[in-house]
Amino acid sequence: TLDFGDARGGISIFRAEPRALPYNFDLIERHPEGSQAFLPMTQHPFLVIVTEGPQAEPRAFLTNGAQGINLHRGTWHGVLTPLHAPGLFAVVDRIGTTPNLEEHRYTEPWTVLAP
């Protein structure tokens, strides 16, 4: 379910920097005011990292390259992580006047290993 609260939805094109496995990360974020969907514009798998919160262990998933994801409002997640160039995505996001980003930086990085 796309959720924009009291704001409106927007669609943009985003080019994310391709990464490689193993992948180290120390930053998660969430959007408390609305959902955020990512639709790959090429058929390459990308990494999805989610967690119940900064104190919980993160979980990583690898998409099949032909599927998009929708992060529900308030879901803690890693940054968009394509594994192949060009890392091109359509993003459906909340557009409003109130802040919609919270970040948490871990003191020690997490590592996602290849399956």
N, C-alpha and C positions, 0 to 999 in steps of 0.2 A: 504494500500500500504506500503510495506516495503521500507524504505528509508535509505540508508547508506551514502549518499553524495559521497564524493570522497574516501571513505574507503571501507571495505568489511564487509559482514555479518558474524556473528558467532552464534553458538548455544551452549548453556551451560545448565547444570542442576543446579538449585539453591534451597536450602532448606531455607525457610523463617520461622521466629518464629511465631507460631500461636498466634493470639490475641483474645480478647473477646469484645463483645458489652455490655455496652457502651465502645467506644474506643476513647481515647484522643490522639490528635496529635498536634504537633507544627512545623512540618517540611514538606515542599514541595520541589520538585526538578523538573528539566526539562533537556532534552538532546537536545541542539540546533543543533547538527550535524547529528542526525539520529533518526529514530523511534526505538521503543522498544516494543516487543511483549512478552506476558506471556501466557503460555499454561499449565493449571493445569495437573498434572500427576495422580491425584486422583479426584474422582467426589465429591468434597466438594465445596460449595460456598465460594467465597472470596470477600473482600471488595475492591472497586475501588473508589479512591478519585481524582477528577480533579477540576481545577479552571482555569479561564481565566488569572489569574495572582495574585501576592501577595496581591493586593489591592481588589480583587474580592472575593466574598463569595464562599468557596469550596462547591462542590456537591458530595454526596456519593451514590454509586450504589452497589447493591449486585448481584453478578453473580448467575447463576443457577447451577453452579458446573460442567457443561458439556461444557462450552464455554471458549475460550481464548479471550484476548484483545490485541489490537495493539494501542499503544500511538503514535500519529503522532509526527514528529520532532517538538520540541519546546513546547510541551504540559506540562503545570505545573500539577504535580500529587503528591499524597502521596506515601509513600513507599509500597512495596508489602505487602499485609495484608491478609494472610489466616486466617480463623476462626476455622480451625481444623488441627490437626496434621495429616500427617507429614509436610504439607506446601511445598510439592515438585512440582517444576515447571520447564518446559523447557523454556529457555529465548532466544529469537532471538534479537540480539543487534548489534550495530555498533562496529567494531574493527578498530581503526585507531591510528594515532600518535598525533592527536590534542585533546585537552581537550573536553569532551562531557558531563559535569555535571555542573549545576548551582543549588545552594541550597538557600532556603529562610526559615528562622526560624521566626515564629510569636512570638510577645511579650506575647500574651495570647493564650493558647491552644484552639482548637476547639474540640467539642465532637460529635461523631456520635452515635445516639441512635438506639436501636433495632427497626425494623419495627413494 
